[in-house]
Each structure stands twice: as C-alpha cells, then as structure tokens.
Amino acid sequence: MKKVWLLRLIIIATLWLGLGILVWEGIANQEILWQAGVFTILLLIGATLENLVTYKGDPYLLPTVQLLLVIGLIFITRIWPNSAIKQFHWACLGLLIYYIVLYALRDYRILGRFRYLSGLGAVVLLLITLLF
C-alpha cells in the first residue's frame, strides 16, 4: 500500500515540477494549472480506488503508464500550449474510464471468455483514433 502511494506522489511531483518550470518560463497559463489540479485529484482518487477494490494485478503497470502520460503532457504543454488543455481533458477522460473499468471488472480473468470480442473492440478503438 505504501508503494502505491509513493509511486503516485512521485508522479504528481514530476507533473508539478515540470509545470512549475513551464510557468517560470512563461509558457503555461492558469487554465493549464487548473487542468493539472483536476488530473492530480484523479490520480489520488485512483490510488485510493485501487486500495479499496484490492486490485490484484501488477502494481507497477499503471504508475508506469501514468508517469509516461505525465511526461507527455509536460512535453505537449511546452511545445503546443494551446493544445495542452485538450490533451489534459483526454487524459482525465482516459483515467475516469480506467477507474470505471477497474471498479466494474474486479476479476479481469472473466475477459478470457470474450477473446474475439475484445480483439474486435481493440481494433475498433484503434480505428477511431484515425478520426480524431
């Protein structure tokens, strides 16, 4: 339990350190900081939800993905500050969907019965990214 919280705090520190540097350079504005605050709250809610649901999967997979997401958000904020707000919206939406699936599907081995349907769903989701 302590490792999960420590990993989340490292991710949050990385996010706010990167955004602090961007604010210092005058790149990030208040709206980006507001979105980062919402993202931080979602990260903390997710860590709490993992403890409440007693998640039995790999404890390092989600924090690693979240760290890569935070680094990507900081890079996008540095390069294209105008599109960073939209990316924060998509990141928050992705986290919310993940937490809904985590709560609704506590035993992921059930998905083994729906192999082909899951594969088709993955292909459809990949094709949707071509539209957006």
C-alpha positions as a Markdown table, in Angstrom:
| # | Residue | x | y | z |
|---|---|---|---|---|
| 1 | Met | 0.0 | 0.0 | 0.0 |
| 2 | Lys | 2.8 | 2.4 | 0.8 |
| 3 | Lys | 4.5 | 1.7 | -2.6 |
| 4 | Val | 1.3 | 2.6 | -4.5 |
| 5 | Trp | 1.1 | 6.0 | -2.7 |
| 6 | Leu | 4.8 | 6.7 | -3.0 |
| 7 | Leu | 4.7 | 6.0 | -6.8 |
| 8 | Arg | 1.7 | 8.3 | -7.2 |
| 9 | Leu | 3.4 | 11.0 | -5.2 |
| 10 | Ile | 6.5 | 10.7 | -7.4 |
| 11 | Ile | 4.2 | 11.1 | -10.5 |
| 12 | Ile | 2.5 | 14.1 | -9.0 |
| 13 | Ala | 5.8 | 15.7 | -8.1 |
| 14 | Thr | 7.0 | 15.1 | -11.7 |
| 15 | Leu | 3.9 | 16.8 | -13.1 |
| 16 | Trp | 4.1 | 19.8 | -10.8 |
| 17 | Leu | 7.8 | 20.2 | -11.1 |
| 18 | Gly | 7.6 | 20.2 | -14.9 |
| 19 | Leu | 4.6 | 22.6 | -14.9 |
| 20 | Gly | 6.4 | 24.8 | -12.4 |
| 21 | Ile | 9.3 | 25.2 | -14.8 |
| 22 | Leu | 6.9 | 26.0 | -17.6 |
| 23 | Val | 5.2 | 28.6 | -15.5 |
| 24 | Trp | 8.5 | 30.1 | -14.6 |
| 25 | Glu | 9.4 | 30.4 | -18.3 |
| 26 | Gly | 6.0 | 31.9 | -19.0 |
| 27 | Ile | 4.7 | 29.0 | -21.2 |
| 28 | Ala | 1.9 | 27.6 | -19.0 |
| 29 | Asn | -1.1 | 29.6 | -18.0 |
| 30 | Gln | -3.7 | 29.4 | -15.3 |
| 31 | Glu | -6.1 | 27.1 | -17.3 |
| 32 | Ile | -3.4 | 24.5 | -17.7 |
| 33 | Leu | -2.6 | 24.6 | -14.0 |
| 34 | Trp | -6.4 | 24.1 | -13.3 |
| 35 | Gln | -6.5 | 21.1 | -15.5 |
| 36 | Ala | -3.3 | 19.7 | -13.9 |
| 37 | Gly | -5.0 | 20.1 | -10.5 |
| 38 | Val | -8.0 | 18.0 | -11.7 |
| 39 | Phe | -5.6 | 15.5 | -13.1 |
| 40 | Thr | -3.8 | 15.3 | -9.7 |
| 41 | Ile | -7.1 | 14.7 | -7.9 |
| 42 | Leu | -7.9 | 11.9 | -10.3 |
| 43 | Leu | -4.5 | 10.3 | -9.7 |
| 44 | Leu | -5.1 | 10.4 | -5.9 |
| 45 | Ile | -8.7 | 9.1 | -6.3 |
| 46 | Gly | -7.4 | 6.3 | -8.5 |
| 47 | Ala | -4.8 | 5.2 | -5.9 |
| 48 | Thr | -7.5 | 5.2 | -3.2 |
| 49 | Leu | -9.8 | 3.2 | -5.5 |
| 50 | Glu | -7.0 | 0.6 | -6.1 |
| 51 | Asn | -6.7 | 0.1 | -2.4 |
| 52 | Leu | -10.4 | -0.2 | -1.9 |
| 53 | Val | -11.0 | -2.6 | -4.7 |
| 54 | Thr | -7.9 | -4.6 | -3.7 |
| 55 | Tyr | -6.5 | -4.7 | -7.2 |
| 56 | Lys | -4.7 | -7.9 | -7.7 |
| 57 | Gly | -2.8 | -7.0 | -10.9 |
| 58 | Asp | 0.6 | -5.7 | -11.5 |
| 59 | Pro | 1.2 | -2.8 | -9.0 |
| 60 | Tyr | 3.8 | -1.1 | -11.2 |
| 61 | Leu | 2.0 | -1.2 | -14.6 |
| 62 | Leu | -0.5 | 1.7 | -14.0 |
| 63 | Pro | 2.0 | 4.0 | -12.3 |
| 64 | Thr | 4.5 | 3.5 | -15.2 |
| 65 | Val | 1.8 | 4.4 | -17.7 |
| 66 | Gln | 0.8 | 7.4 | -15.7 |
| 67 | Leu | 4.4 | 8.6 | -15.5 |
| 68 | Leu | 4.7 | 8.3 | -19.3 |
| 69 | Leu | 1.4 | 10.2 | -19.6 |
| 70 | Val | 2.6 | 13.0 | -17.3 |
| 71 | Ile | 5.9 | 13.3 | -19.2 |
| 72 | Gly | 3.9 | 13.5 | -22.5 |
| 73 | Leu | 1.6 | 16.2 | -21.0 |
| 74 | Ile | 4.5 | 18.3 | -19.9 |
| 75 | Phe | 6.2 | 18.0 | -23.4 |
| 76 | Ile | 2.9 | 18.9 | -25.1 |
| 77 | Thr | 2.5 | 21.9 | -22.8 |
| 78 | Arg | 6.0 | 23.1 | -23.6 |
| 79 | Ile | 5.7 | 22.6 | -27.4 |
| 80 | Trp | 2.0 | 23.4 | -28.0 |
| 81 | Pro | 0.5 | 25.2 | -25.0 |
| 82 | Asn | -2.8 | 25.8 | -26.8 |
| 83 | Ser | -3.5 | 22.1 | -27.4 |
| 84 | Ala | -2.3 | 21.1 | -23.9 |
| 85 | Ile | -5.7 | 21.8 | -22.4 |
| 86 | Lys | -7.4 | 19.4 | -24.8 |
| 87 | Gln | -4.8 | 16.8 | -24.0 |
| 88 | Phe | -5.4 | 17.2 | -20.3 |
| 89 | His | -9.1 | 16.7 | -21.0 |
| 90 | Trp | -8.4 | 13.5 | -22.9 |
| 91 | Ala | -6.0 | 12.3 | -20.1 |
| 92 | Cys | -8.7 | 12.9 | -17.4 |
| 93 | Leu | -11.3 | 11.1 | -19.5 |
| 94 | Gly | -9.0 | 8.2 | -20.0 |
| 95 | Leu | -8.3 | 7.9 | -16.3 |
| 96 | Leu | -12.0 | 8.1 | -15.5 |
| 97 | Ile | -12.8 | 5.3 | -17.9 |
| 98 | Tyr | -9.9 | 3.2 | -16.5 |
| 99 | Tyr | -11.2 | 3.7 | -13.0 |
| 100 | Ile | -14.8 | 2.7 | -14.0 |
| 101 | Val | -13.5 | -0.4 | -15.7 |
| 102 | Leu | -11.3 | -1.2 | -12.6 |
| 103 | Tyr | -14.3 | -0.9 | -10.3 |
| 104 | Ala | -16.8 | -2.7 | -12.5 |
| 105 | Leu | -14.4 | -5.5 | -13.6 |
| 106 | Arg | -12.7 | -6.7 | -10.4 |
| 107 | Asp | -11.7 | -10.1 | -11.8 |
| 108 | Tyr | -10.1 | -9.5 | -15.1 |
| 109 | Arg | -9.9 | -13.2 | -15.9 |
| 110 | Ile | -13.6 | -13.0 | -17.0 |
| 111 | Leu | -12.4 | -11.3 | -20.2 |
| 112 | Gly | -10.8 | -14.6 | -21.2 |
| 113 | Arg | -14.2 | -15.8 | -22.3 |
| 114 | Phe | -14.5 | -12.9 | -24.7 |
| 115 | Arg | -11.3 | -13.1 | -26.6 |
| 116 | Tyr | -12.5 | -12.3 | -30.1 |
| 117 | Leu | -14.9 | -9.7 | -28.9 |
| 118 | Ser | -12.1 | -7.9 | -27.0 |
| 119 | Gly | -9.9 | -8.1 | -30.0 |
| 120 | Leu | -12.5 | -6.7 | -32.3 |
| 121 | Gly | -13.1 | -3.9 | -29.7 |
| 122 | Ala | -9.4 | -3.1 | -29.7 |
| 123 | Val | -9.3 | -2.9 | -33.5 |
| 124 | Val | -12.4 | -0.6 | -33.5 |
| 125 | Leu | -10.8 | 1.7 | -30.8 |
| 126 | Leu | -7.6 | 1.9 | -32.9 |
| 127 | Leu | -9.6 | 2.8 | -36.0 |
| 128 | Ile | -11.4 | 5.5 | -34.0 |
| 129 | Thr | -8.1 | 7.2 | -33.4 |
| 130 | Leu | -7.8 | 7.8 | -37.1 |
| 131 | Leu | -11.0 | 10.0 | -36.9 |
| 132 | Phe | -9.8 | 12.2 | -34.0 |
